[in-house]
Amino acid sequence: MEQIKVSLSEEDIPRKWYNLAADLKGLQPPLTPDGKPVSPQMLEKVFPMNLIEQEVSRERWVDIPLEILKILYRWRPTPLRRARYLEEYLKTPARIYYKDESVSPPGSHKPNTAVPQAWYNKQFGIKRLTTETGAGQWGSALAFACNLLGLECKVFMVKVSYEQKPLRKIMMELWGAKCVPSPSPDTEAGRQILKKMPDCPGSLGIAISEAIEEAVNDKTGKTRYSLGSVLNHVLLHQTIIGLEAKKQLKLFGEKRPDIVIGCIGGGSNFAGLSFPFVYDKINGEKIRIIPVEPTACPSVTKGPFAYDYGDTACLTPLLPMFTLGHNFVPPPIHAGGLRYHGMAPLVSQAVIEGLLEPRAYNQLKCFESALIWAKTEGFIPAPETSHAIACVIDEAKKAKEEGKEKVILFNYSGHGLMDLLGFEKYLTGQLSDYSLPDEELKRSLEAIKDLPKPKV
Ligand SMILES: *Cc1c(COP(=O)(O)O)cnc(C)c1O
């Protein structure tokens, strides 16, 4: 029998995370609104100090505490699978491998950082976490992690997703978290927006503002905020994906991938798979590395590289990143997890340094690709993941035209079993494509024109 999946044993799990911040040349610090570098102390009401230390660390390798590994063992190491049936369908000479992050209890890569974040917060004496969620994957991942570690959890869920995807809310509740639609009347940030725009569909930027506000306003000092993507420490925790995949590719007999692909919302699952390969690329390997975003929310392919806030109410420090402007409210496309206005500073800087080749795809092409996947491989992917699949199919077709045996590796960031209503809309012809008009982008970028500018 030909091998179509490689599992690792518990002993083979990576013991350290890889920190790309050690290897980028021009990474710039977060700034205060008046242009000064942010000190760790300024963040201490928002995050626990042990995670702030990780956020600013420039160490290349960071030990994973054994207690965290013990929790990750519930589903890690995850399988690396070969998409043999898709290859046959496409008649491509490419060999397509995918890291299956859909096997975690919440169904995506997100618990890879939810568990360490909850653990470090608990170590620091924190009792309660607040957070935002888009499609609900992050909220359910943090609810899952907080439940295992005995922390309280409150989730502000982007309203359009709260309405489109009620099942995720139920998951959060069954793991003991509280979930409210955002904008909500629970915070000043939410009340302000509801006053101006009662039907606001919400955005990750708004939900982040609400979650931070609620954390820093807790007088007991025992609440902190947790972010599911974008920040350095989040991407660090996700690198366990790529480090496992490297070992597994070797077991498949592959020396290296030619192409590495992942979808990007805030950048974490893509970074998790790709950064260990970006390290190889920096050290001379020839690898093409492609982040894929939706044309409806094209921060990297259309936005400028600029300092911008991570949230709508401007509560976060200024981050150097590709951005559509912190007030940007993306159209309600079904890949809810890809509707963020900015991009992780580490991913952004890797683009600036010429290490990545970003691309954008339309919603319909992504759903079409998801369907091809479901009909060949059998698994139903998350709409976010389908962006990576669309790119994989394009690259596999190109390999066929060129007659080349390429090795394509991508991150299967999550399953779509909670997103079936989106698939129903696609199947009944109710979805359309959307590309962000230049005019709208220009308007949205007005909000950042007076902020400090990063060096390029
Ligand atoms: C959240 C999510 C994403 C997007 O977030 P990143 O931080 O960019 O990874 C992609 N896929 C799935 C399944 C998700 O849950």
PDBQT file of the ligand as one rigid body, heavy atoms in Angstrom, charges set to zero:
ROOT
HETATM    1  C1  LIG A 501      -9.140  31.541  12.476  1.00  0.00    +0.000 C 
HETATM    2  C2  LIG A 501      -8.941  30.678  11.335  1.00  0.00    +0.000 A 
HETATM    3  C3  LIG A 501      -8.161  31.089  10.246  1.00  0.00    +0.000 A 
HETATM    4  C4  LIG A 501      -7.561  32.453  10.128  1.00  0.00    +0.000 C 
HETATM    5  O1  LIG A 501      -6.753  32.897  11.184  1.00  0.00    +0.000 OA
HETATM    6  P1  LIG A 501      -5.192  32.910  11.091  1.00  0.00    +0.000 P 
HETATM    7  O2  LIG A 501      -4.748  33.550  12.358  1.00  0.00    +0.000 OA
HETATM    8  O3  LIG A 501      -4.805  33.707   9.893  1.00  0.00    +0.000 OA
HETATM    9  O4  LIG A 501      -4.753  31.510  10.984  1.00  0.00    +0.000 OA
HETATM   10  C5  LIG A 501      -7.981  30.198   9.212  1.00  0.00    +0.000 A 
HETATM   11  N1  LIG A 501      -8.536  28.972   9.225  1.00  0.00    +0.000 NA
HETATM   12  C6  LIG A 501      -9.290  28.545  10.244  1.00  0.00    +0.000 A 
HETATM   13  C7  LIG A 501      -9.899  27.189  10.189  1.00  0.00    +0.000 C 
HETATM   14  C8  LIG A 501      -9.500  29.375  11.334  1.00  0.00    +0.000 A 
HETATM   15  O5  LIG A 501     -10.227  28.946  12.360  1.00  0.00    +0.000 OA
ENDROOT
TORSDOF 0
